[in-house]
Amino acid sequence: MIQIGPYQLAADDPVVALVLIGVAIVVLMLVVLIAVLRASSRAAKLPGHMAYLGTQVQQLSMGQEQLRGGLQTVSDAQANAQTQVIQTVERRLSSVQQQMNDRLSENALKSANALSEMQRRMQDTLHGSSKQTTSSLVQLQERLAAIDKAQDNITKLSGDVLSLQDILANKQTRGAFGEIQLHDIVAKAMPSDSFTWQATLSNGKRADCLIHLPNPPGPIVIDSKFPLESYEALRNAATEREKADCARALRTALRAHIRAISEKYIIEGETADGAILFLPSEAVYAELHANFSDVVREGFSARVWIVSPTTCMATLNTMRAILKDARMREQAGAIRKTLRQLHRDVELVVQRVDKLNTHFGQARKDIEDITTAAERAGKRATRLDNFDFEELTPEPDNTGPQITPPAQ
């Protein structure tokens, strides 16, 4: 590219090449003229070369005229080339400007479409975000309502726990709590007529529950005991000495309960040869069997069996099976009597069926005889109808079929 003022010309353009050739010719002629002038100045110093100098000057004048003509031609060619270049540049600038305008319009259209699409997506996103936010707020409100409800339940449960603590803190209410728990377990496991609450024995002692089992083993007493104070003291003991003292106190309390039940509720000839001590706490029962196995063995020796709510339910289910078996044995005689009556009724039914079969046989024979008599009567009617055309043949004198009366 060749920079001429504000224009840029391509080196491979033919107009530019022509202009360059003309400029080169002008420069060459100037160089020749300068050389001739220098030669002339040197020849002037020589007298013999004056004529030659005149000739050269004349030739130089002619060359100058030719150079002027060439320069004019070059100037015209340069002017035409410049005009063509300007026109070409203008056309190219117009084309470039049109292309730029088209590209700007296309880019503007694309930008408008992209902006519209982005606006639509933003609206959709905002709408979806609004719906999601509304749904989240609704869910949050529901969860807050559930949390409030749970908080109310926790508050109520805290009150129930405090009430339970108040119940367990009082010795009398603690005993009532154990009796109520025993009542629920026995009522679910045993028939309603198989136990008695607060039953009074012949020695004047009143038992929490008396299960009416058949002999053997006989009626058995269940008494509720709850050594909570000694157990709580053992759990809250900080030092080994305190733990030993509390364990001793718990062992003493359990032994006292076992002794009391053995002396009060085991009566020979009236109750079973044993009684049940009900502990209404699985934790106390587990502690007893884990660390006080000697007390459990002493209970076995005194014929007092210690049970928890879970093991009490299993024991009562066993007692229920014993009651069911005993009641089935009691009803065995009635079952045999009913079976004998049923056998006699079946024999009567068989006899009556035989009689009915006899009646059906007699009726079937009578029907066959009636059918035979009807056939004979039909034949005789046919012969009477053909009386004028056929000769009647004598028939044996039969009195007809004999109908046997049914057996009584």
C-alpha positions in Angstrom: 0.0 0.0 0.0 1.2 3.6 -0.8 0.0 6.5 1.4 -0.7 9.7 -0.5 -2.2 12.3 1.9 -5.5 10.8 3.3 -5.6 8.1 0.5 -4.1 4.7 0.4 -3.1 3.2 -3.1 -2.5 -0.4 -4.0 0.9 -1.1 -5.5 -0.6 -3.6 -8.0 -3.1 -1.0 -9.4 -2.2 -0.2 -13.2 -2.9 3.5 -12.7 -0.5 3.7 -9.8 2.2 1.8 -11.9 1.8 4.3 -14.8 2.2 7.2 -12.5 5.3 5.7 -11.0 6.8 5.1 -14.5 6.2 8.8 -15.4 7.8 10.0 -12.3 10.8 7.8 -13.0 11.2 9.2 -16.5 11.1 12.8 -15.2 13.7 12.0 -12.6 15.9 10.4 -15.3 15.7 13.4 -17.6 16.6 15.8 -14.8 19.7 13.7 -14.1 20.7 13.8 -17.8 20.2 17.5 -17.9 22.3 18.1 -14.9 25.0 15.9 -16.4 24.9 17.9 -19.7 25.1 21.2 -17.9 28.2 20.0 -16.0 29.8 18.8 -19.2 28.9 22.1 -20.9 30.5 24.1 -18.1 33.7 22.1 -18.4 33.7 22.5 -22.2 33.2 26.3 -22.0 36.6 26.6 -20.6 37.9 25.2 -23.9 37.6 27.6 -26.9 37.3 24.8 -29.4 34.2 23.6 -28.0 31.9 26.6 -28.3 30.3 25.3 -31.4 29.8 22.0 -29.7 28.3 23.8 -26.7 25.8 25.6 -28.9 24.8 22.4 -30.5 24.4 20.8 -27.2 22.4 23.8 -25.9 20.1 23.5 -28.8 19.7 19.8 -28.2 19.1 20.6 -24.6 16.4 23.0 -25.5 14.8 20.4 -27.6 15.1 17.8 -24.9 13.6 20.4 -22.5 10.6 20.8 -24.8 10.3 17.1 -25.0 10.6 16.9 -21.3 7.9 19.5 -20.9 5.6 17.6 -23.2 6.4 14.4 -21.3 5.7 16.1 -18.0 2.5 17.5 -19.4 1.5 14.0 -20.4 2.6 12.6 -17.1 0.7 15.3 -15.3 -2.5 14.6 -17.3 -2.1 10.9 -16.8 -1.5 11.5 -13.0 -4.6 13.8 -12.9 -6.7 11.1 -14.7 -5.2 8.4 -12.4 -5.9 10.5 -9.3 -9.4 11.1 -10.5 -9.9 7.3 -11.1 -8.3 6.6 -7.7 -10.6 9.1 -6.0 -13.6 7.6 -7.7 -12.5 4.0 -6.9 -11.9 5.1 -3.3 -15.2 6.8 -3.1 -17.0 3.7 -4.5 -15.1 1.5 -2.1 -15.9 3.8 0.8 -19.5 3.9 -0.2 -19.5 0.1 -0.4 -17.7 -0.2 2.9 -20.2 2.3 4.4 -23.1 0.3 3.0 -21.7 -2.9 4.5 -21.1 -1.1 7.8 -24.6 0.2 7.8 -26.0 -3.3 6.9 -23.9 -4.9 9.6 -24.9 -2.2 12.1 -28.6 -2.8 11.2 -28.1 -6.5 11.5 -26.3 -6.1 14.8 -29.0 -3.8 16.1 -31.7 -6.3 15.1 -29.8 -9.1 16.8 -29.3 -7.0 19.8 -33.0 -6.1 19.9 -33.9 -9.8 19.6 -31.4 -10.8 22.2 -32.7 -8.1 24.5 -36.3 -9.2 24.0 -35.3 -12.8 24.6 -33.4 -11.9 27.7 -36.3 -9.8 28.9 -38.7 -12.7 28.3 -36.4 -15.1 30.1 -36.0 -12.7 33.0 -39.8 -12.4 33.2 -40.1 -16.2 33.2 -37.4 -16.5 35.8 -38.9 -13.8 38.0 -42.4 -15.5 37.6 -40.9 -18.9 38.5 -38.9 -17.4 41.4 -42.1 -15.7 42.6 -44.0 -19.0 42.5 -41.2 -20.8 44.1 -40.9 -18.1 46.8 -44.6 -18.3 47.4 -44.4 -22.1 47.7 -41.4 -21.8 50.0 -43.3 -19.3 52.2 -46.3 -21.6 52.3 -44.1 -24.6 53.3 -42.3 -22.4 55.8 -45.6 -21.4 57.3 -46.7 -25.0 57.5 -43.4 -26.0 59.1 -43.7 -23.1 61.6 -47.2 -24.3 62.4 -45.9 -27.8 62.9 -43.1 -26.4 65.1 -45.7 -24.5 67.1 -47.7 -27.7 67.5 -44.6 -29.6 68.5 -43.7 -26.9 71.0 -47.1 -27.2 72.5 -46.7 -30.9 72.7 -43.3 -30.5 74.3 -44.7 -28.0 76.8 -47.5 -30.4 77.6 -45.0 -33.3 77.8 -42.9 -31.2 80.2 -45.9 -30.7 82.3 -46.6 -34.4 82.2 -43.0 -35.2 83.2 -43.2 -32.7 86.1 -46.5 -34.3 87.1 -44.9 -37.7 86.9 -42.0 -36.5 89.0 -44.4 -35.2 91.5 -46.2 -38.5 91.5 -43.0 -40.5 91.9 -41.7 -38.2 94.6 -44.6 -39.0 97.0 -44.5 -42.5 98.4 -48.3 -43.0 98.4 -48.8 -41.7 94.9 -45.9 -43.8 93.7 -47.6 -46.9 95.1 -50.8 -45.9 93.3 -48.9 -45.4 90.1 -47.5 -49.0 90.4 -51.0 -50.4 91.1 -52.5 -48.6 88.1 -49.8 -49.9 85.8 -50.4 -53.4 87.2 -54.1 -53.0 86.7 -53.6 -52.1 83.0 -51.3 -55.1 82.4 -53.6 -57.6 84.2 -56.8 -56.3 82.5 -55.2 -56.7 79.1 -53.8 -60.2 79.7 -56.4 -62.0 81.8 -60.2 -62.7 81.5 -62.2 -60.3 83.7 -63.5 -63.1 85.9 -60.1 -64.6 86.6 -58.7 -61.9 89.0 -59.8 -59.8 92.0 -58.4 -56.4 93.0 -57.6 -55.6 96.6 -58.6 -59.1 97.7 -58.7 -59.7 101.4 -57.1 -62.9 102.6 -58.0 -65.0 105.7 -55.2 -63.4 107.7 -56.7 -59.9 107.1 -54.0 -58.8 104.6 -55.2 -57.1 101.5 -53.4 -57.9 98.2 -53.1 -55.6 95.2 -54.3 -58.4 92.8 -55.3 -62.1 93.3 -55.2 -64.3 90.2 -57.7 -67.2 90.6 -55.7 -70.2 89.2 -56.9 -73.8 89.6 -55.2 -76.2 92.0 -52.4 -76.7 91.5 -50.9 -74.1 92.0 -54.0 -72.3 93.3 -54.7 -68.6 93.7 -51.5 -66.4 93.4 -51.0 -62.9 94.7 -49.3 -60.1 92.7 -48.2 -57.1 94.9 -46.7 -53.9 93.5 -43.5 -52.4 95.1 -41.5 -49.4 93.8 -38.2 -48.8 95.7 -37.5 -45.6 93.7 -35.9 -43.5 96.4 -33.1 -46.1 96.9 -32.6 -46.5 93.2 -32.4 -42.7 92.5 -29.9 -42.4 95.4 -27.8 -45.1 93.8 -27.9 -43.4 90.4 -26.9 -40.0 91.8 -24.1 -41.3 94.0 -20.8 -39.5 93.2 -18.2 -41.5 95.1 -17.6 -45.2 95.6 -18.5 -45.0 99.2 -21.8 -43.3 98.4 -22.5 -46.0 95.8 -21.8 -48.7 98.3 -24.1 -47.1 100.9 -26.9 -46.6 98.4 -26.5 -50.2 97.1 -26.8 -51.5 100.6 -29.9 -49.4 101.2 -31.5 -50.6 98.0 -30.7 -54.2 98.9 -32.2 -53.8 102.3 -35.4 -52.3 100.8 -35.8 -55.1 98.3 -35.2 -57.7 101.0 -37.9 -56.1 103.2 -40.4 -56.2 100.3 -39.6 -59.8 99.6 -40.0 -60.8 103.3 -43.3 -58.8 103.6 -44.8 -60.5 100.6 -43.6 -64.0 101.7 -45.1 -63.5 105.1 -48.4 -61.8 104.1 -49.5 -63.4 100.9 -48.3 -67.0 101.0 -50.9 -69.0 103.0 -50.8 -72.7 102.9 -54.1 -74.2 101.7 -55.4 -70.8 100.6 -53.0 -69.4 98.1 -50.4 -70.8 95.8 -47.0 -71.8 97.1 -45.5 -68.5 96.0 -46.2 -64.9 95.2 -45.2 -62.3 92.6 -43.5 -58.9 93.3 -44.2 -56.4 90.6 -41.6 -53.7 89.9 -43.3 -51.0 87.6 -39.9 -49.9 86.2 -37.8 -51.7 83.7 -34.7 -49.7 84.8 -35.0 -50.9 88.4 -35.6 -54.5 87.2 -32.5 -54.4 85.0 -30.4 -52.9 87.8 -31.6 -55.6 90.2 -30.7 -58.5 87.8 -27.4 -56.8 86.8 -25.9 -56.0 90.2 -28.1 -57.6 92.8 -28.4 -61.2 91.8 -28.1 -62.3 95.4 -31.4 -60.5 96.2 -33.0 -62.3 93.2 -31.8 -65.7 94.6 -33.2 -64.8 98.0 -36.5 -64.0 96.4 -36.4 -67.5 94.8 -35.7 -69.1 98.2 -38.6 -67.1 99.7 -40.8 -68.2 96.8 -41.3 -64.6 95.7 -40.7 -64.0 92.0 -39.8 -60.5 90.9 -41.2 -59.3 87.5 -41.2 -56.2 85.4 -44.0 -54.9 83.2 -42.6 -57.0 80.3 -42.0 -60.2 82.2 -45.3 -59.7 84.0 -47.1 -59.8 80.7 -45.4 -63.0 79.7 -46.2 -64.6 83.1 -49.8 -63.6 82.9 -50.1 -65.1 79.4 -48.8 -68.4 80.8 -51.4 -68.2 83.6 -54.1 -67.5 81.0 -53.1 -70.7 79.2 -53.4 -72.6 82.5 -56.9 -71.2 83.0 -57.9 -72.1 79.5 -56.7 -75.7 80.0 -58.4 -76.0 83.3 -61.7 -74.7 81.9 -61.5 -77.1 79.0 -61.0 -80.0 81.5 -64.0 -78.8 83.5 -66.1 -78.7 80.3 -65.0 -82.1 79.2 -68.0 -83.9 80.9 -70.5 -81.5 79.3 -68.8 -82.1 76.0 -69.1 -85.9 76.3 -72.8 -85.6 77.3 -73.5 -83.4 74.3 -71.7 -85.8 72.0 -73.9 -88.7 73.4 -77.0 -86.7 72.7 -75.8 -85.8 69.3 -75.1 -89.5 68.5 -78.7 -90.5 69.6 -80.1 -87.7 67.4 -78.1 -89.0 64.5 -79.5 -92.6 65.1 -83.1 -91.2 65.1 -82.4 -89.4 61.9 -81.1 -92.6 60.3 -84.2 -94.6 61.4 -86.6 -91.9 60.0 -84.7 -91.8 56.7 -85.1 -95.6 56.4 -88.9 -95.3 57.0 -89.1 -92.5 54.5 -87.2 -94.6 52.0 -89.7 -97.4 52.5 -92.6 -94.9 51.8 -90.9 -93.7 48.7 -90.5 -97.3 47.4 -94.2 -98.1 48.0 -95.2 -94.9 46.3 -92.9 -95.7 43.4 -94.5 -99.2 43.0 -98.0 -97.7 43.2 -97.2 -95.2 40.4 -95.9 -98.0 38.2 -99.1 -100.0 38.8 -101.2 -96.9 38.0 -99.2 -96.4 34.8 -99.8 -100.0 33.7 -103.6 -99.7 34.4 -103.7 -96.5 32.3 -102.0 -98.2 29.4 -104.6 -101.0 29.5 -107.5 -98.5 29.6 -106.0 -96.7 26.6 -105.8 -99.9 24.6 -109.5 -100.8 25.4 -110.6 -97.3 24.4 -108.9 -97.8 21.1 -110.6 -101.1 20.5 -114.0 -99.5 21.3 -113.3 -96.8 18.8 -112.7 -99.4 16.0 -115.8 -101.5 17.0 -117.4 -101.5 13.5 -114.2 -102.5 11.7 -112.5 -105.0 13.9 -113.6 -108.0 15.7 -113.1 -107.8 19.4 -111.0 -110.5 20.8 -111.8 -111.8 24.1 -109.3 -110.8 26.8 -108.7 -112.6 30.0 -110.8 -111.4 32.8 -108.3 -109.5 35.0 -109.5 -107.5 37.9 -106.7 -105.0 37.3 -103.6 -104.3 39.3 -103.8 -104.6 43.0 -102.8 -101.4 44.8 -101.1 -102.3 48.0 -101.8 -99.8 50.8 -98.8 -98.0 52.1 -97.1 -99.4 55.1 -97.8 -97.7 58.3 
